[in-house]
Amino acid sequence: MIKFLHRFEETVIGLLLVATTLLVFVEVVLRFFFNEGLLWAQEATLYLSAWMVLIGASWGIREGAHIGVDALVKTFSPSLQKTVTLIALALAMVYCVLFFYGSWVYLSKMKLIAIEMEDIPIEKWKAMLCLLIGFALLGLRMITVAIEVIQGKRQGFGFADEAKESMHLAEEGVEGMPTRRPAEGKEESK
């Protein structure tokens, strides 16, 4: 099941990215070279991006790509870190459930009144199913992370640590970057 979820996320995100990129490229070429355009391109790009973001949030949890501020939590003992992480996951699940429920109510009403998208002849609720799918996937990822934390396979959310990742550049020195030298005619103060 989890491998299917991995493949699903990666495949859908990849297809959405390709479709969005191609659509924007075609729209730019049509507008700048032929003084024409696709009426529906902007709306389609908006919805494709929404799908990509909402499914990408789930993928980001899996990959540890989200940025978090966990400096304080890292100072705690391992058992307290585990407890704080599980509390944070429970709160994140409440968030997902609330948004999932709100999305369900909203999309149910959209289906009931049968509003179509502005430029594309598709019912709006179908285009906005990304809300339900995205928050369901996000909730499933939260549950997966909680299980891994309880089992001791994972410590915390696994946030991206940009400061730690970029510090190696300062320690190793970056090839091609000029070293700082005092300006000509001025001595470096000691």
Residue, then its C-alpha position, 0 to 999 in steps of 0.5 A: m500500500i505504501k509503495f503504491l502511495h509513493r508511486f501515485e504521488e510521484t507519478v501524479i506530481g510529475l504529470l502535473l508538473v509536465a502538463t503545467t509547464l507545457l501549457v504555460f509554454v504553449e500559452v507564451v508562444l501563442r501570445f508572443f509570436f501569434n498574438e493569440g491565446l487559449l482562453w482556458a489556459q490560465e484557469a487550467t494552470l491555476y487548478l493544475s498548480a493547486w493539485m500539485v501543491l496539495i499532493g506535493a504537501s504529502w510528498g514533502i512529509r514523506e521526503g522531509a522536505h518541509i521546513g520546520v523550526d525544531a531547535l527547541v525540541k532538539t534540546f529535549s531528551p529523546s523520550l520528550q522529543k517523541t512525546v512532543t512529536l506525537i502531540a504535534l502529529a495529533l494536532a496536524m491530524v486534527y488540522c487535516v480532519l477539519f480541512f477534509y471535512g470542510s472540503w467535503v461540505y464545500l464540494s458537496k454544495m458545489k456539486l448540488i448547485a452544479i457550478e461549472m468552471e469559468d472557462i472550462p466546461i467541467e463542473k467545479w467540484k470535479a476540478m477541486l477534488c484536489l482538496l479531498i485527495g490532498f488532505a486525505l494523503l496528508g492525513l495518511r502521511m501523518i499517520t505513517v510518520a506517527i507509526e514510525v515515531i512510535q516504533g522508533k524508526r523515525q525521530g521527529f517529523g524529519f524537517a529539512d535542516e537548511a542551516k545544517e545543509s548549507m554550513h558544509l559550504a562554509e566549512e569546506g569552502v566553495e570552489g570558484m567563490p572569491t575569498r575576501r581581500p581588503a580593498e586596495g590601499k586599506e589595511e585590514s584592521k586587526 
